[in-house]
Amino acid sequence: MSEADRLPILADRLRAVARRFGTPLMATDVTGLATAAGTLAAAFPEPCLRQYSVKANDVPAIVGRLGELGLGANVVSRGEWSIARRAGIPNSRITLEGIGKTPADLRAVVRAAEHGDPILWTAVESADEAAALGRLAARAVRRDTPRLDVLLRFNPAVEPETLPGLAVGSGSSKFGLANDELAAAIEAGGGPQGGLRWRGIQIHVGSQLGAVDAWRDGVRRALAIVGLLSGSLPDFDTLDVGGGFPVFDVDTPAPRPERFARELRLLLQALPDDRRPARLAVEPGRFLVARSGFLIATVLHVRDRNGPMVVLDAGMTELIRPALYGARHGVVALTSDRRPWLAPEPAGGLRLTAVEGPICESTDSLGQHALPPLVRGDLVAIRDAGAYGASLGSTYNGRPRAPQVLLEPDGSFSLARRRGGGLTIN
Ligand SMILES: Cc1ncc(COP(=O)(O)O)c(C=O)c1O
């Protein structure tokens, strides 16, 4: 069986947890998390830092499992920072980035440093943000706090091979500093001698990258900047190449992390020794958690609309990606006519069925899928739902958040978040 397709062997357990906790329900295969983390570590071994992008799935138990598997945490707010801490990840393995950092977020970064427990770095987005953080840091330095490590979030202005909504590394996107804005950001942050210690460049070319070309271009541009700026900034030694490693349908070929790693290696080999960054980092989200997550739903209605149509009890409130940017997720039956399906593997008898969500929005649709006959009460699993599902969920239409269940490697399961549970910030 391929590394990717654990659904057939998990089907009995998915039916069991759906019976126990009801639907909609998110189930995470812990073995799958470990497999993904192992693949990533093989592609980007130490000393490369592997920072899990918490935004992809912020369930603390899942963040914690990834921490145990050697991942640090890449966070975008005090909320995610607090989740990472609750998950057992120390500040020394936490990095902060994000376009929406608030003054309170920046103050928290400085406060952690003043308490002698700084985070690894903050990636600054703009000259405005550099100035704000620089002022706070300079004050702290006057009180004997060490300078704060920062990266510059660089917009590589490439054309990422992904959905437009995920192409954050394109020049017209709102993210990061353009090439000609970098020097002004350093100046605004206090220059080479201020409260900020300029450590390097962070990029994120885009999410769910369908090819490596734009990524390679982005990394090449970032490497050129590291080489250039390290001439005037003595500590400028870091390149964080972001995330973006894709997870497509099990049958769709996609570049794997090792392919991206090979491109990086080739680019580094082409540089003279003194131009190579001493420290490398990746910060993937989706690749680590998408495939292990199954959103389990029950069929509420069966209709004929020029072919079969089913309406599920899970939709855009649990998994907004299809409605938000047209993402496609596989849907498979766990039961057909109320009897177990998938095991043994079915032969034939599938019909193209429109699969719809329960929300009062017509964009709440999962598209057409080849499915066996379904009746009210049948169970289906929506695949690859572990990334940008729970963390992007909402309570729209008065719907409590779905429970999160971990399927443990020993065959047991644990409830990681009860129905209606959510985020609390320490
Ligand atoms: C800066 C940054 N890093 C990493 C990620 C994680 O991306 P992915 O889940 O595609 O690996 C994102 C996602 O939006 C991001 O914006």
Ligand as a Chemical Component Dictionary entry (heavy atoms), coordinates in Angstrom:
data_LIG
# 
_chem_comp.id                   LIG 
_chem_comp.type                 NON-POLYMER 
_chem_comp.pdbx_formal_charge   0 
_chem_comp.three_letter_code    LIG 
# 
loop_
_chem_comp_atom.comp_id 
_chem_comp_atom.atom_id 
_chem_comp_atom.alt_atom_id 
_chem_comp_atom.type_symbol 
_chem_comp_atom.charge 
_chem_comp_atom.model_Cartn_x 
_chem_comp_atom.model_Cartn_y 
_chem_comp_atom.model_Cartn_z 
_chem_comp_atom.pdbx_ordinal 
LIG C1 C1 C 0 4.720 32.539 5.759 1  
LIG C2 C2 C 0 4.138 31.187 5.665 2  
LIG N1 N1 N 0 4.894 30.125 5.970 3  
LIG C3 C3 C 0 4.418 28.861 5.892 4  
LIG C4 C4 C 0 3.112 28.625 5.517 5  
LIG C5 C5 C 0 2.635 27.208 5.443 6  
LIG O1 O1 O 0 2.308 26.862 4.144 7  
LIG P1 P1 P 0 1.939 25.387 3.732 8  
LIG O2 O2 O 0 0.839 24.940 4.617 9  
LIG O3 O3 O 0 1.552 25.488 2.324 10 
LIG O4 O4 O 0 3.172 24.551 3.900 11 
LIG C6 C6 C 0 2.290 29.698 5.170 12 
LIG C7 C7 C 0 0.910 29.467 4.734 13 
LIG O5 O5 O 0 0.144 30.315 4.400 14 
LIG C8 C8 C 0 2.814 31.014 5.253 15 
LIG O6 O6 O 0 2.068 32.079 4.934 16 
# 
loop_
_chem_comp_bond.comp_id 
_chem_comp_bond.atom_id_1 
_chem_comp_bond.atom_id_2 
_chem_comp_bond.value_order 
_chem_comp_bond.pdbx_ordinal 
LIG C1 C2 SING 1  
LIG C2 N1 SING 2  
LIG C2 C8 DOUB 3  
LIG N1 C3 DOUB 4  
LIG C3 C4 SING 5  
LIG C4 C5 SING 6  
LIG C4 C6 DOUB 7  
LIG C5 O1 SING 8  
LIG O1 P1 SING 9  
LIG P1 O2 DOUB 10 
LIG P1 O3 SING 11 
LIG P1 O4 SING 12 
LIG C6 C7 SING 13 
LIG C6 C8 SING 14 
LIG C7 O5 DOUB 15 
LIG C8 O6 SING 16 
# 
